[in-house]
Amino acid sequence: MSDLPQIARLKERFRALPPLQVDLALTALVLVVQIWPFVGESSSGEPWHWWGYAVVVASALPLIWRRKAPVRSMLATACALSLYDLADSVPAQPVWYASLISMYTVAAYSRGWQRVAVLIVTVGGGLLLVGSSETAVRGTVGAVAAYAVGMATATSRAYAAALEERAVQLEKEREVEAERAAERERARIARDMHDILAHAVSLMVVQAEAGPVVVRSNPARAEAAFDAIAAAGRDAMVQLRHMLGVLKEEQGPRAPQPTVADLPALTSQLPLPVAFQVHGTARPLRPDVEVAVYRIAQESLTNVVKHAGASRADLVLRWSDEALSIDVTDDGAGSGIALPSGGNGLIGIRERAAACGGTATAGPRPDGQGFQVSVRLPLTPERDHVEQGANR
């Protein structure tokens, strides 16, 4: 058992050798083995005919290029071996190893039709040309065995190549999925930053514009406006620090993400009255849906402050067995404060709704003056959500 690691290391070293060096060593080994019968003298006491040496060398040399030209190497070896018996004073060769190695090489490195053709010609030619039946059977069995080993090697190599190709394909798929995940994460961060900054800046601008108007007539109200500006700025900084901490993968506790329970505090921060209503029985939500509900309400109310010119707004949550509906309406005429629109607010709302499997619509109120944003989010159980994500 202790020799197994050493044998494995030897195999790895052998495989790491250049193919040409391996083939040169193999050719030299075959030459030594095939010339070995010439060491003894002939039965007549005369030296062996030089023709036997020439044929052995001619049959072994094609093994040097056996990988580059398997069929031609096999034909050259076969042609040389067929001329061996032209001289009488040559030793009998029990096995022609060059022929077996050539047959193995053809099966391992050639195309399908070439393999079959060489096997048929070799076996058929051997049966027709060889004199004794014993020699014919031995040659046929040897050729078929070498062919089978070569085919096994070709199959193993093809399987290894398929595995390697599959591994490369999987790596490419992982890279693509990683890029998509990074793109989705960038989009999510962009939406969060837009929601946080747009909400905070809108509140700060509205309160800052109101402060100078009432600073003399109502100092207490002016002081409250400046306090609201400071509170909005601090809240934005806390949320941005949390987001940057996630990006930097900082250790330690992090501030929790906002949820449905934080909506009353959100409505109280706005510079206009917001009526918050809940219909139906609240149900547990997945963490991503909790954040989506808050951000959708935040962005919708921020748009009211920025663009509606409204005197009031309504935020209504409607719970049912299948879905949670969010409706944000106002009574404005579209003459809000002069803040630039990034064009991402409603897009971000639709994207958040779609990410949770829901839908979002926005447009003028059908029952009178104002604007309405309506979002419907399905109440999918956590395990169903995981299964749906796995099936995408």
C-alpha positions in Angstrom: 0.0 0.0 0.0 2.9 2.4 0.7 4.1 2.0 -2.9 0.9 3.3 -4.4 1.8 7.1 -3.9 5.2 6.4 -5.4 3.7 4.6 -8.4 1.2 7.4 -8.9 4.1 10.0 -8.9 6.0 7.9 -11.4 2.9 7.8 -13.7 2.5 11.6 -13.5 6.2 12.1 -14.3 5.9 9.7 -17.3 2.8 11.6 -18.6 4.6 14.9 -18.3 7.4 13.7 -20.6 7.4 15.1 -24.2 5.7 12.7 -26.6 8.7 12.6 -28.9 11.0 11.5 -26.0 8.5 8.7 -25.1 8.3 7.5 -28.7 12.1 7.5 -29.1 12.5 5.5 -25.9 9.7 3.1 -27.1 11.4 2.6 -30.5 14.7 1.9 -28.8 13.1 -0.7 -26.5 11.3 -2.4 -29.4 14.6 -2.5 -31.3 16.4 -4.2 -28.4 13.6 -6.7 -27.9 13.3 -7.6 -31.6 17.1 -7.9 -32.1 17.4 -10.1 -29.0 16.8 -13.3 -31.0 19.9 -12.4 -33.1 22.2 -12.8 -30.1 22.5 -16.6 -30.5 23.8 -18.4 -33.5 21.7 -20.2 -36.1 21.3 -23.9 -36.1 23.9 -24.2 -38.9 26.4 -22.2 -36.8 26.5 -19.4 -39.5 25.8 -15.8 -38.6 22.3 -14.5 -39.2 21.6 -12.8 -42.5 21.9 -9.1 -42.5 18.5 -8.8 -44.0 16.9 -9.7 -40.7 18.6 -6.8 -38.9 17.5 -4.4 -41.7 13.8 -5.5 -41.5 13.7 -5.2 -37.6 15.1 -1.7 -37.8 12.8 -0.7 -40.7 9.8 -2.1 -38.8 10.6 -0.2 -35.5 11.7 3.2 -36.8 8.1 4.2 -38.0 7.1 4.2 -34.3 8.9 7.5 -33.9 6.1 9.3 -35.8 3.3 7.0 -34.8 1.2 9.8 -33.1 1.4 12.3 -36.0 0.7 9.7 -38.7 -0.8 6.5 -37.1 -2.0 4.9 -40.3 1.1 5.6 -42.3 3.3 4.4 -39.5 1.3 1.2 -39.3 1.5 0.6 -43.0 5.3 1.2 -43.0 5.7 -1.3 -40.1 3.5 -3.9 -41.8 5.3 -3.6 -45.1 8.7 -4.1 -43.5 7.5 -7.1 -41.5 6.1 -8.7 -44.6 9.6 -8.8 -46.1 11.2 -10.5 -43.1 11.0 -14.1 -44.5 12.7 -13.2 -47.8 15.9 -14.3 -46.2 16.3 -17.9 -45.0 18.9 -17.4 -42.3 16.9 -15.2 -39.9 15.7 -16.1 -36.3 12.0 -16.7 -35.7 10.3 -13.8 -34.0 7.6 -15.0 -31.5 5.9 -11.6 -31.3 6.2 -8.5 -33.5 5.9 -5.8 -30.9 6.2 -3.0 -33.4 3.1 -4.2 -35.1 1.1 -4.4 -31.9 2.1 -0.9 -30.8 1.2 0.4 -34.3 -2.2 -1.2 -34.0 -2.8 0.3 -30.6 -1.8 3.7 -31.9 -4.2 3.5 -34.8 -7.1 2.6 -32.5 -6.1 5.3 -30.0 -5.4 8.2 -32.3 -7.1 7.7 -35.7 -10.7 8.3 -36.9 -13.4 5.7 -36.7 -13.4 4.5 -40.3 -9.6 4.4 -40.4 -9.4 2.2 -37.3 -11.9 -0.3 -38.7 -10.2 -0.4 -42.1 -6.7 -1.0 -40.6 -8.0 -3.7 -38.3 -9.8 -5.6 -41.2 -6.8 -5.3 -43.5 -4.3 -6.4 -40.8 -6.3 -9.4 -39.6 -7.4 -10.4 -43.1 -3.9 -10.1 -44.5 -2.4 -12.0 -41.6 -4.8 -14.9 -42.0 -4.1 -15.0 -45.8 -0.4 -14.6 -45.8 0.7 -16.4 -42.6 1.6 -20.0 -43.2 0.7 -21.9 -40.0 -2.7 -21.6 -38.3 -1.0 -21.3 -34.9 0.9 -18.2 -36.1 -2.3 -16.8 -37.7 -4.3 -17.2 -34.5 -1.6 -15.7 -32.4 -1.3 -12.7 -34.7 -5.0 -12.2 -34.9 -5.5 -12.4 -31.1 -2.6 -10.0 -30.6 -3.9 -7.5 -33.1 -7.5 -7.5 -31.7 -6.1 -7.2 -28.2 -4.0 -4.2 -29.1 -6.9 -2.6 -31.0 -9.2 -3.1 -27.9 -6.6 -1.4 -25.6 -6.2 1.4 -28.1 -10.0 1.9 -28.3 -10.2 2.0 -24.5 -7.5 4.6 -24.4 -9.3 6.7 -27.0 -12.6 6.4 -25.1 -10.9 7.4 -21.9 -9.3 10.4 -23.6 -12.6 11.5 -25.2 -14.3 11.2 -21.8 -11.6 13.3 -20.1 -11.8 15.9 -22.9 -15.6 16.0 -22.5 -15.2 16.5 -18.7 -12.7 19.2 -19.3 -14.9 20.9 -21.8 -17.8 20.7 -19.4 -15.7 22.2 -16.7 -14.7 25.1 -18.9 -18.4 25.6 -19.8 -19.4 25.5 -16.2 -16.7 28.0 -15.4 -18.0 30.3 -18.1 -21.5 29.9 -16.9 -20.4 30.8 -13.3 -18.6 33.9 -14.6 -21.7 34.9 -16.5 -23.9 34.3 -13.5 -21.4 36.2 -11.3 -21.5 39.2 -13.7 -25.3 39.0 -13.7 -25.4 38.9 -9.9 -23.0 41.9 -9.8 -25.2 43.7 -12.2 -28.3 43.0 -10.2 -26.5 44.1 -7.0 -25.4 47.3 -8.7 -29.0 48.0 -9.8 -30.2 47.3 -6.2 -27.6 49.6 -4.7 -28.5 52.3 -7.2 -32.2 52.0 -6.3 -31.5 52.2 -2.6 -29.2 55.2 -3.0 -31.7 56.9 -5.2 -34.5 56.3 -2.6 -32.4 57.3 0.4 -30.9 60.4 -1.2 -34.0 61.6 -3.1 -36.2 61.3 0.0 -33.7 63.0 2.3 -32.8 65.8 -0.1 -36.5 66.5 -0.9 -37.3 66.9 2.7 -34.3 69.1 3.3 -35.1 71.3 0.4 -38.8 71.7 1.4 -37.9 72.5 5.0 -35.1 74.8 4.0 -37.5 76.8 1.7 -40.0 77.1 4.5 -37.5 78.1 7.1 -36.7 81.7 5.9 -40.4 82.4 5.4 -41.4 81.8 9.0 -38.1 82.6 10.8 -39.5 86.0 11.9 -43.2 85.4 12.1 -43.0 82.0 13.7 -39.5 81.2 15.2 -40.8 77.9 16.7 -41.9 76.6 13.3 -38.6 77.8 11.7 -36.7 75.9 14.4 -38.8 72.8 13.8 -38.0 73.1 10.0 -34.2 73.2 10.7 -34.6 70.3 13.1 -36.3 68.3 10.4 -33.5 69.2 8.0 -30.9 67.9 10.5 -32.9 64.7 11.2 -33.3 64.0 7.5 -29.6 64.4 6.9 -28.7 62.2 9.9 -31.1 59.5 8.7 -29.6 59.6 5.2 -26.1 59.4 6.6 -27.0 56.4 8.8 -28.5 54.5 5.9 -25.6 55.4 3.5 -23.1 54.2 6.2 -25.0 50.9 6.4 -24.9 50.5 2.7 -21.2 51.2 2.4 -20.6 48.8 5.3 -22.3 46.1 3.3 -20.2 46.9 0.3 -17.0 46.8 2.3 -18.1 43.6 4.1 -17.4 45.1 7.4 -17.6 42.8 10.4 -19.8 43.4 13.4 -23.4 44.4 13.9 -25.1 46.4 11.2 -28.2 48.6 11.3 -31.4 46.7 10.3 -33.1 47.3 7.0 -36.3 49.3 7.1 -39.6 47.3 7.2 -43.3 47.7 7.1 -43.3 48.6 10.8 -41.2 51.7 10.0 -43.9 53.2 7.7 -45.6 55.3 10.4 -42.2 56.9 11.2 -41.7 57.6 7.5 -45.0 59.4 7.1 -44.3 61.6 10.2 -41.1 62.9 8.6 -42.8 64.5 5.6 -43.7 68.2 5.4 -47.3 67.5 4.5 -50.0 65.4 6.2 -50.0 61.8 5.3 -52.9 59.5 6.3 -51.6 56.0 6.9 -54.2 53.2 6.8 -54.0 49.4 7.1 -56.9 47.1 6.0 -56.9 43.4 6.6 -54.7 41.3 8.8 -51.0 41.7 8.5 -49.0 38.6 7.6 -45.3 37.7 7.8 -43.2 38.8 4.8 -39.9 37.8 3.5 -37.1 40.2 4.4 -36.7 41.3 0.8 -40.4 42.1 0.5 -40.3 44.0 3.8 -37.6 46.3 2.4 -39.4 46.6 -0.9 -42.7 47.7 0.7 -40.8 50.4 2.7 -38.8 51.6 -0.3 -41.8 51.7 -2.6 -43.8 53.8 -0.1 -40.8 56.0 0.5 -40.2 56.7 -3.2 -43.9 57.3 -3.9 -44.2 59.8 -1.0 -40.9 61.5 -2.1 -42.4 62.0 -5.6 -45.4 63.6 -4.0 -43.2 66.0 -2.1 -41.1 66.8 -5.2 -43.6 67.0 -8.0 -47.2 66.9 -6.9 -47.7 70.3 -5.1 -50.2 68.4 -2.9 -51.7 69.5 0.4 -52.1 65.9 1.6 -51.4 62.3 0.7 -52.7 58.9 1.6 -50.8 55.7 2.2 -53.0 52.6 2.3 -51.9 49.0 2.8 -54.5 46.3 2.0 -53.8 42.7 3.2 -55.4 39.7 1.7 -54.7 36.0 1.7 -52.9 36.2 -1.7 -51.3 39.6 -1.8 -50.4 42.9 -0.2 -51.6 46.0 -2.1 -49.9 49.4 -1.6 -51.7 52.6 -2.7 -50.2 56.0 -2.5 -52.4 58.9 -3.6 -52.3 62.7 -3.4 -54.5 65.7 -4.3 -51.8 67.7 -6.1 -52.0 69.3 -9.5 -48.4 68.6 -10.5 -46.9 71.9 -9.3 -44.5 70.8 -6.7 -41.2 72.3 -5.8 -38.7 72.8 -8.6 -36.5 69.7 -8.0 -34.9 67.9 -10.9 -36.3 64.4 -11.7 -33.8 61.7 -12.3 -36.4 59.6 -14.1 -35.6 56.6 -11.9 -38.3 56.9 -9.3 -41.2 55.1 -11.0 -38.8 52.8 -12.8 -37.3 51.8 -9.4 -40.8 51.1 -8.0 -41.6 48.8 -10.9 -38.3 47.1 -10.6 -38.8 46.5 -6.9 -42.3 45.1 -7.5 -41.1 42.9 -10.3 -38.2 41.5 -8.2 -40.8 40.4 -5.6 -43.1 38.8 -8.3 -45.5 41.7 -8.2 -46.8 44.6 -10.4 -46.9 48.4 -10.2 -49.0 51.0 -12.0 -48.9 54.8 -11.8 -51.0 57.6 -13.2 -53.6 60.2 -12.6 -56.3 59.3 -10.1 -59.5 58.1 -11.7 -61.7 59.6 -9.0 -60.4 63.2 -9.1 -57.4 65.5 -9.0 -54.1 64.0 -8.1 -51.8 61.1 -8.8 -51.9 57.5 -7.7 -49.3 54.7 -7.4 -50.6 51.2 -6.9 -48.4 48.1 -6.2 -49.5 44.5 -5.7 -47.0 42.1 -4.2 -47.9 38.4 -3.9 -47.6 36.8 -0.5 -45.4 33.8 -1.6 -44.2 31.5 1.2 -40.4 31.5 1.7 -40.0 27.9 0.6 -42.0 28.5 -2.6 -39.9 31.6 -3.3 -36.7 29.6 -3.0 -38.0 26.9 -5.3 -39.1 29.5 -7.9 -35.6 31.0 -7.8 -34.0 27.7 -8.2 -36.2 26.9 -11.3 -35.3 30.1 -13.1 
